[in-house]
Each structure stands twice: as structure tokens, then as C-alpha cells.
Amino acid sequence: MASNLFLVSVETLAAYAATYWLHSTLLLGAAWLLLRSAKPDSHFVRERIWKLAATAGLVTAAVQLATGLGVSLLAEPDSAPSKTRSVSESLSRTTCLASGNVASR
């Protein structure tokens, strides 16, 4: 049971890291474009835009994973992209696969 929970935790952490990487890259790129085009005179405004872009990726990645929005890159090929599994479903499927009881779901 502990190893199954570990696998789910690793998958969740990997999904969060990939989501954060994508969100932070897009937000930092948007901040860069905004600062290049608007050229604010205030150092305070420039600093706030960078800090907002740097930290917003943490929040948006967490919200996306918590709500289950988006496509999972770790989804199995036979599952629909919009279908998300609960943690208990993932654990039971992992347990079945680990024990050799492969049943189609």
C-alpha cells in the first residue's frame, strides 16, 4: 500500500512540476513582452510584474491540478483525454496491475 501511494505521489509531483514549468514559462514570457512593449518608468512596477509572473505559475499549476482541468500527459492511450481519475481509482488500478490482476476497466 505504501509503495502504491509513493507511485501516486511521484506521478502527482511530476505532473505538478511539468505544469509549473509550462505555466511559469508562459507567464514569464508574457511579462517580458509586456515590459518590452510598455516600458514602464517605475522600477517598482517592473519589479512587481516580474514577481507576479514568477509566483503566479505556482498558483495556476496548483489550481489546474486541483480542479483536474486540462489534459494529462501521463494518461493511458486508451483513456479519453477529458476523463480524470480519482486518487482511489488510480490506487486500485495500480494495485491490480502490481498484483498481476489485469482487468479491463
C-alpha positions as CSV (number, residue, x, y, z in Angstrom):
1,M,0.0,0.0,0.0
2,A,2.8,2.4,0.9
3,S,4.6,1.8,-2.4
4,N,1.3,2.5,-4.3
5,L,0.9,5.7,-2.5
6,F,4.5,6.6,-3.3
7,L,3.9,5.9,-7.0
8,V,0.8,8.2,-7.0
9,S,2.8,10.8,-5.1
10,V,5.6,10.7,-7.7
11,E,3.1,10.9,-10.6
12,T,1.4,13.9,-8.9
13,L,4.8,15.6,-8.2
14,A,5.9,15.0,-11.8
15,A,2.6,16.4,-13.2
16,Y,2.9,19.4,-10.9
17,A,6.5,20.1,-12.0
18,A,5.6,19.8,-15.7
19,T,2.5,22.0,-15.3
20,Y,4.5,24.6,-13.3
21,W,7.3,24.6,-15.9
22,L,4.8,25.3,-18.7
23,H,2.8,28.0,-16.8
24,S,5.9,29.8,-15.5
25,T,7.5,29.8,-18.9
26,L,4.4,31.3,-20.5
27,L,3.9,33.9,-17.7
28,L,7.5,35.0,-17.6
29,G,7.4,35.3,-21.4
30,A,4.3,37.4,-21.2
31,A,5.9,39.6,-18.5
32,W,8.9,40.1,-20.7
33,L,6.8,41.0,-23.7
34,L,4.7,43.4,-21.6
35,L,7.8,45.1,-20.2
36,R,9.4,45.3,-23.6
37,S,6.4,46.9,-25.2
38,A,5.1,49.1,-22.4
39,K,8.4,50.2,-20.9
40,P,7.2,51.4,-17.5
41,D,9.4,54.1,-16.0
42,S,8.8,52.9,-12.4
43,H,11.2,50.3,-11.1
44,F,8.5,49.3,-8.6
45,V,6.1,48.5,-11.4
46,R,8.7,46.4,-13.3
47,E,9.7,44.6,-10.2
48,R,6.0,43.8,-9.3
49,I,5.3,42.5,-12.8
50,W,8.3,40.1,-12.6
51,K,7.4,38.9,-9.1
52,L,3.8,38.4,-10.1
53,A,4.9,36.4,-13.2
54,A,7.4,34.3,-11.2
55,T,4.9,33.4,-8.4
56,A,1.7,33.1,-10.5
57,G,3.0,29.9,-12.1
58,L,2.9,28.2,-8.7
59,V,-0.8,29.2,-8.1
60,T,-2.0,28.4,-11.6
61,A,-0.3,25.0,-11.7
62,A,-1.8,24.1,-8.3
63,V,-5.3,25.2,-9.3
64,Q,-5.2,23.3,-12.6
65,L,-4.1,20.1,-10.9
66,A,-6.6,20.5,-8.0
67,T,-9.5,21.1,-10.4
68,G,-8.5,18.4,-12.9
69,L,-8.7,20.8,-15.8
70,G,-6.6,20.1,-18.8
71,V,-5.1,17.0,-20.5
72,S,-2.9,14.7,-18.5
73,L,0.3,13.9,-20.2
74,L,0.5,10.7,-18.2
75,A,-2.9,9.4,-19.3
76,E,-3.1,5.9,-20.8
77,P,-3.6,5.8,-24.6
78,D,-7.0,4.0,-24.3
79,S,-8.4,6.6,-21.9
80,A,-10.2,9.7,-23.1
81,P,-8.2,13.0,-22.6
82,S,-11.1,14.6,-20.7
83,K,-11.6,11.8,-18.3
84,T,-9.8,12.2,-15.0
85,R,-9.4,9.5,-12.3
86,S,-9.7,10.0,-8.6
87,V,-6.8,9.0,-6.4
88,S,-8.7,5.9,-5.1
89,E,-9.3,4.8,-8.7
90,S,-5.6,5.2,-9.5
91,L,-4.6,3.3,-6.4
92,S,-6.9,0.4,-7.1
93,R,-5.8,0.2,-10.8
94,T,-2.1,0.4,-9.7
95,T,-2.8,-2.4,-7.1
96,C,-4.4,-4.6,-9.7
97,L,-1.5,-4.1,-12.2
98,A,1.1,-4.7,-9.5
99,S,-0.6,-7.9,-8.3
100,G,-1.0,-9.2,-11.9
101,N,-4.8,-8.9,-12.0
102,V,-5.1,-7.1,-15.3
103,A,-8.7,-6.5,-15.9
104,S,-10.0,-4.0,-18.5
105,R,-11.8,-1.1,-16.9
